[in-house]
Amino acid sequence: MRTPGQRAGLSREAVVRAARDVLDEGASLSMRAVAGRLGVAPNALYSHVDGRDGLLDAVLDDLLGALPLVDGADPRGGLVELMTATHELLLAHPGLVPHFVARQGSRGPNAVRLGESMRALLARAGIDDAGAQATAIRVLVVHAIGNAALGVAPDGAPLPADVLRGTYAAGLAWLVDGALGSPPGLERRAPSVD
């Protein structure tokens, strides 16, 4: 027996794409808004997603699928390349940035793939401890999302794109160099217990 979504000729990809379009336009995400864009009843969407939160998670993770894998790069260059691409992706989709903040990132397969790529780069740089890797990844991701979300000057006006990118690049360089240089509190390996 076919589900309402299958009878309507929908695919998960079409539903996610329509939801992303709704968010990119700055509209509020609702099952009704996405269904309206697709010309179907809202219940047709439930064949492809669990609900609004599941749809939002799918949109955020789908967006991350555009980011490159940089496993073969040198650790510093790879981290800078990946995080710069992440920042650019967020700037290209400002309507999605508040959702990355609210959902604290993404949890889907593309997020996992990117996390694994970052862990491999950190391991090649000599940061083998899982806790230190998790801290470094969190700091770098928070910097990208935070900079995209709060790209304003002290007077509250939006920063020009070149200034925003410049401040992001400077901060990213400090963070990557600090992580790879093992600053206090971010040891490269777990302490030994003799």
Summary of the structure (lengths in Angstrom):
residues: 194
radius of gyration: 19.3
end to end distance: 62.7
largest distance: 66.0
contacts: 578
relative contact order: 0.11
helix: 64%
strand: 1%
